[in-house]
Amino acid sequence: MIAGSRSESNLVEFMSPFSYGGLGTKGDYKETDNKGLRYTLNNVLTYRFAYSALKADVLLGQEFTGNQYRVGVKNLQGFPMIEGLWKPANASISTNFYNSSNRFYEEYSESYFLRSNMSWEGKYLLSLSLRRDGTSKLKNNRQAWFPAISGGWIISDENFLRGNKTLSYLKLRSSFGITGNIRPVGHYDTQDLVNSGLYLNEPALRLSTMLGNPDLKWERTKQHDIGLETRFFNNRLSVTAEYYVKKTDGLLTSRQIPWSSGGFTSQRVNLGAMTNRG
């Protein structure tokens, strides 16, 4: 399956040579173009089978996502004093004031995943999944593996509880999985960048204040939980109890660094860990 979306916007701002804002420059014309393109390619293969008391399905998939965004800004000045000639082609000066606003961003990601659900006699449940995700945002650690496993036992379907008039449903379940996150990472946080600007009213380059970190990696969260689901009196009353432990390591954050490092003030890093229980 292929899906995509495209966005475009154009903003024109003009101050005439007779206006307060355009008097000193004999008119000021500014045009901002924004163009975006996002597309996704999905391939999925599913297989279901049953053997004796076993029922299962297997899903194998691949996903590719591309995201591009472009910003273009131009500024013109020096227009004739005749209103009918206030067109961009009649400007006498093309300035460099907005050079730093011209940007092009791109991001690509690719994932492969495998998932299987199994049940034996409809009361012993097992699910397995494995993902391999890659992203262009990272450099030396672009790919990572994210496995997960979960199991359940519908105890109320056992012979010793079947037909119980008080307890309608009883299920014990548990799971463990690892997920990844790179949302805090900018498009080019792994690289040392230069920004465009002006020096003596001429285009110039200067180092970015953020130091690139090519060793950035995925922020990983490991979660384990165990729960008990119950329903009583012909499903009129439901009670669920659950306990989980979630630990995130390699937290993505910005670290301040001294100016003496070469003019840099910060760097994106993996730093610290956090644990939640409840």
Backbone torsions as a table, in degrees:
resi	resn	phi	psi	omega
1	MET	NA	136.9	178.4
2	ILE	-120.1	131.8	177.4
3	ALA	-138.6	149.2	-179.3
4	GLY	-160.3	164.7	176.9
5	SER	-146.8	148.4	-179.4
6	ARG	-132.4	138.3	179.7
7	SER	-131.3	142.5	178.0
8	GLU	-143.8	141.1	174.1
9	SER	-146.0	148.3	-179.2
10	ASN	-137.5	125.3	-179.8
11	LEU	-121.7	123.9	179.5
12	VAL	-115.6	127.9	177.0
13	GLU	-122.8	130.2	-178.2
14	PHE	-137.8	131.2	173.3
15	MET	-117.4	120.0	-173.9
16	SER	-69.2	161.4	177.6
17	PRO	-60.7	-16.7	-178.9
18	PHE	-96.2	-7.3	-178.3
19	SER	-81.9	163.6	180.0
20	TYR	-62.8	-42.7	-177.5
21	GLY	-75.1	-23.7	-177.1
22	GLY	-107.4	2.9	-176.6
23	LEU	-64.2	-43.5	-175.8
24	GLY	-73.7	-19.4	-177.8
25	THR	-113.8	8.2	-176.6
26	LYS	57.0	45.2	-179.8
27	GLY	98.3	147.4	-178.8
28	ASP	-141.1	122.0	-178.7
29	TYR	-117.9	126.0	179.0
30	LYS	-130.7	128.4	179.6
31	GLU	-126.6	128.3	-179.0
32	THR	-119.1	123.2	177.7
33	ASP	-111.4	131.8	174.4
34	ASN	-122.9	125.8	179.7
35	LYS	-133.4	131.3	-179.9
36	GLY	-132.7	147.1	178.1
37	LEU	-142.0	125.7	177.4
38	ARG	-131.9	132.4	-179.6
39	TYR	-143.6	150.6	-177.6
40	THR	-135.4	135.4	176.4
41	LEU	-118.6	121.0	-179.7
42	ASN	-119.5	137.0	172.9
43	ASN	-131.1	122.1	-176.2
44	VAL	-133.2	134.4	176.2
45	LEU	-125.1	125.2	-177.8
46	THR	-121.5	138.0	178.3
47	TYR	-134.5	129.1	178.2
48	ARG	-118.5	142.4	179.4
49	PHE	-152.9	161.5	177.7
50	ALA	-140.5	141.1	178.0
51	TYR	-146.9	117.5	-177.2
52	SER	55.9	-123.4	-179.8
53	ALA	-89.4	2.9	-177.7
54	LEU	-94.2	131.1	171.3
55	LYS	-126.2	135.3	-175.2
56	ALA	-152.3	160.4	171.5
57	ASP	-141.9	150.9	179.8
58	VAL	-130.1	133.0	178.6
59	LEU	-124.7	128.7	177.0
60	LEU	-121.1	129.3	-175.1
61	GLY	-145.8	163.3	177.6
62	GLN	-142.3	141.9	179.5
63	GLU	-140.3	134.0	176.1
64	PHE	-126.4	131.9	-179.1
65	THR	-129.2	132.8	175.1
66	GLY	-121.9	140.8	-178.6
67	ASN	-140.6	119.7	-179.5
68	GLN	-127.2	141.1	-178.9
69	TYR	-145.6	129.9	-177.3
70	ARG	-127.8	136.8	176.1
71	VAL	-123.6	127.4	177.9
72	GLY	-128.9	131.8	-178.5
73	VAL	-131.1	132.3	173.6
74	LYS	-130.0	150.3	-176.8
75	ASN	-134.8	127.5	-178.3
76	LEU	-124.8	145.1	179.4
77	GLN	-140.5	172.3	176.7
78	GLY	79.1	63.1	-178.2
79	PHE	-98.7	153.4	175.5
80	PRO	-61.5	161.5	-178.5
81	MET	-83.6	3.8	-179.8
82	ILE	-98.5	123.9	-174.1
83	GLU	-58.9	-36.0	-178.8
84	GLY	-67.0	-11.2	-178.7
85	LEU	-107.1	15.0	179.7
86	TRP	-82.6	64.8	177.5
87	LYS	-118.5	151.4	-179.0
88	PRO	-53.5	-35.5	-177.7
89	ALA	-68.3	-17.0	-177.9
90	ASN	-95.6	1.6	177.6
91	ALA	-70.8	148.2	-179.2
92	SER	-101.5	-11.8	-176.4
93	ILE	-134.3	132.9	170.2
94	SER	-111.5	114.2	-173.5
95	THR	-88.0	169.1	176.2
96	ASN	-108.0	13.9	-171.4
97	PHE	-62.2	-28.3	-173.9
98	TYR	-114.6	22.8	179.4
99	ASN	-56.9	-38.8	-176.3
100	SER	-71.5	-12.5	179.5
101	SER	-84.9	-12.8	178.6
102	ASN	-78.8	117.6	-173.4
103	ARG	-138.4	152.7	171.9
104	PHE	-137.1	121.3	179.5
105	TYR	-116.6	143.1	175.4
106	GLU	-146.9	144.0	-179.7
107	GLU	-145.4	136.9	179.8
108	TYR	-133.3	142.0	177.9
109	SER	-140.4	149.5	179.0
110	GLU	-141.1	136.7	-177.8
111	SER	-133.1	144.9	170.5
112	TYR	-125.0	135.9	-176.0
113	PHE	-144.6	150.0	179.3
114	LEU	-134.7	131.3	-179.9
115	ARG	-140.1	141.0	178.8
116	SER	-140.8	135.1	174.9
117	ASN	-118.1	133.2	-177.8
118	MET	-134.4	146.9	174.5
119	SER	-143.8	141.9	177.9
120	TRP	-116.9	117.3	-177.2
121	GLU	60.5	17.1	177.2
122	GLY	74.4	4.1	-177.3
123	LYS	-127.3	-14.7	173.6
124	TYR	-109.8	114.7	-169.5
125	LEU	-116.8	141.0	178.0
126	LEU	-146.1	133.0	176.5
127	SER	-129.5	136.0	178.5
128	LEU	-129.5	142.2	175.6
129	SER	-148.3	152.2	178.3
130	LEU	-147.1	129.3	178.7
131	ARG	-124.3	147.6	170.0
132	ARG	-127.9	113.1	-176.8
133	ASP	-111.5	141.5	176.4
134	GLY	-134.0	149.1	-177.4
135	THR	-144.0	145.9	177.4
136	SER	-77.6	-10.1	178.7
137	LYS	-66.0	-28.3	-178.1
138	LEU	-101.0	167.2	-175.8
139	LYS	-119.5	-64.5	-176.2
140	ASN	-88.9	-13.3	-177.7
141	ASN	-133.6	53.7	-173.2
142	ARG	-70.5	-35.8	-176.0
143	GLN	-103.0	150.8	176.2
144	ALA	-153.1	152.3	179.3
145	TRP	-101.7	141.8	-179.8
146	PHE	-137.0	96.9	179.6
147	PRO	-91.8	162.6	175.4
148	ALA	-155.3	148.3	177.4
149	ILE	-145.1	141.7	176.8
150	SER	-146.0	151.9	-179.9
151	GLY	-143.9	155.4	179.3
152	GLY	-147.7	153.5	178.0
153	TRP	-134.6	115.7	177.8
154	ILE	-87.6	92.7	-172.8
155	ILE	-68.3	-30.2	-177.1
156	SER	-66.9	-13.4	177.6
157	ASP	-88.3	-3.9	177.2
158	GLU	-73.7	155.3	-176.8
159	ASN	-60.0	-34.5	-175.7
160	PHE	-74.7	-10.0	176.1
161	LEU	-119.8	-10.4	-177.2
162	ARG	-64.1	132.5	179.6
163	GLY	86.7	4.3	178.1
164	ASN	-65.5	125.3	-174.5
165	LYS	-77.8	-21.4	-179.7
166	THR	-91.1	-49.6	-177.4
167	LEU	-95.3	110.7	-178.1
168	SER	-86.9	-31.9	-174.1
169	TYR	-153.6	136.5	177.5
170	LEU	-145.4	121.7	-178.3
171	LYS	-135.4	132.1	174.1
172	LEU	-107.4	130.1	-178.2
173	ARG	-139.4	155.9	178.2
174	SER	-154.2	152.4	-179.6
175	SER	-153.1	158.0	174.4
176	PHE	-144.7	136.2	-179.7
177	GLY	-158.8	161.5	178.0
178	ILE	-124.7	130.8	176.6
179	THR	-124.0	159.9	-178.2
180	GLY	-122.0	158.3	-179.7
181	ASN	-146.4	132.2	173.4
182	ILE	-134.0	14.0	-177.3
183	ARG	-57.3	-36.1	179.2
184	PRO	-69.4	-12.6	-176.0
185	VAL	-79.7	129.6	175.5
186	GLY	-74.8	169.4	-176.9
187	HIS	-61.6	-31.4	-173.4
188	TYR	-130.9	32.4	-179.5
189	ASP	-69.9	-13.5	179.3
190	THR	-88.1	-3.8	-173.4
191	GLN	-121.7	152.2	170.6
192	ASP	-83.3	122.0	-173.1
193	LEU	-112.1	160.3	169.6
194	VAL	-119.6	143.9	178.1
195	ASN	-107.6	148.2	176.3
196	SER	-86.1	148.0	178.4
197	GLY	-159.6	-160.6	179.6
198	LEU	-122.5	141.5	172.0
199	TYR	-137.6	117.3	-173.7
200	LEU	55.5	39.3	177.9
201	ASN	64.5	21.8	177.0
202	GLU	-121.5	149.6	179.1
203	PRO	-57.9	138.6	-179.1
204	ALA	-149.1	164.2	179.0
205	LEU	-117.3	144.8	175.9
206	ARG	-142.2	150.5	-178.9
207	LEU	-66.6	143.0	173.1
208	SER	-69.0	152.3	179.2
209	THR	-81.1	-7.0	176.9
210	MET	-100.0	124.2	178.8
211	LEU	-80.8	129.8	180.0
212	GLY	-68.1	151.5	179.0
213	ASN	-132.4	95.4	-177.7
214	PRO	-68.7	-12.1	-178.0
215	ASP	-95.6	10.0	175.1
216	LEU	-56.6	145.2	179.1
217	LYS	-138.0	175.5	-178.3
218	TRP	-65.0	139.0	167.1
219	GLU	-77.3	125.7	-172.7
220	ARG	-116.5	135.9	178.4
221	THR	-120.3	122.5	176.4
222	LYS	-105.6	126.9	-178.1
223	GLN	-131.3	133.5	174.8
224	HIS	-125.3	135.2	177.3
225	ASP	-143.1	154.9	176.1
226	ILE	-137.7	138.9	-175.1
227	GLY	-146.7	161.8	178.8
228	LEU	-132.6	123.4	178.9
229	GLU	-110.2	130.9	-179.5
230	THR	-135.9	149.1	172.5
231	ARG	-137.9	138.5	-174.9
232	PHE	-122.9	160.8	171.5
233	PHE	52.8	59.4	177.8
234	ASN	58.6	44.2	176.2
235	ASN	68.6	19.0	179.6
236	ARG	-80.5	-24.2	-178.0
237	LEU	-128.6	128.9	180.0
238	SER	-118.9	137.5	176.7
239	VAL	-136.0	128.1	179.0
240	THR	-127.4	131.0	176.3
241	ALA	-121.6	135.5	-176.2
242	GLU	-147.4	144.8	175.7
243	TYR	-132.9	135.1	-178.8
244	TYR	-137.3	154.8	172.6
245	VAL	-130.0	122.9	-178.7
246	LYS	-125.6	122.7	-180.0
247	LYS	-123.0	125.7	177.5
248	THR	-111.5	126.3	177.3
249	ASP	-122.9	164.3	-176.0
250	GLY	65.5	39.8	-177.2
251	LEU	-57.1	134.1	-179.5
252	LEU	-86.4	123.5	-179.3
253	THR	-153.3	173.5	176.8
254	SER	-104.4	132.2	179.7
255	ARG	-108.8	131.9	177.6
256	GLN	-76.6	136.2	178.8
257	ILE	-126.9	154.2	-175.6
258	PRO	-68.1	148.2	179.0
259	TRP	-59.4	-27.0	-178.4
260	SER	-67.2	-7.7	179.2
261	SER	-70.9	-4.6	179.8
262	GLY	124.0	21.3	180.0
263	GLY	97.9	-1.3	177.9
264	PHE	-85.2	148.4	-179.6
265	THR	-119.7	-18.1	-178.6
266	SER	-153.3	165.4	179.1
267	GLN	-152.6	135.9	176.5
268	ARG	-77.4	129.6	-175.9
269	VAL	-141.0	163.8	167.1
270	ASN	-94.8	116.2	-172.0
271	LEU	-146.1	124.0	171.8
272	GLY	86.3	174.6	-179.9
273	ALA	-145.7	161.1	-178.9
274	MET	-144.9	137.1	-179.6
275	THR	-122.7	132.9	175.6
276	ASN	-122.0	141.1	175.8
277	ARG	-134.4	148.7	176.9
278	GLY	178.5	NA	NA
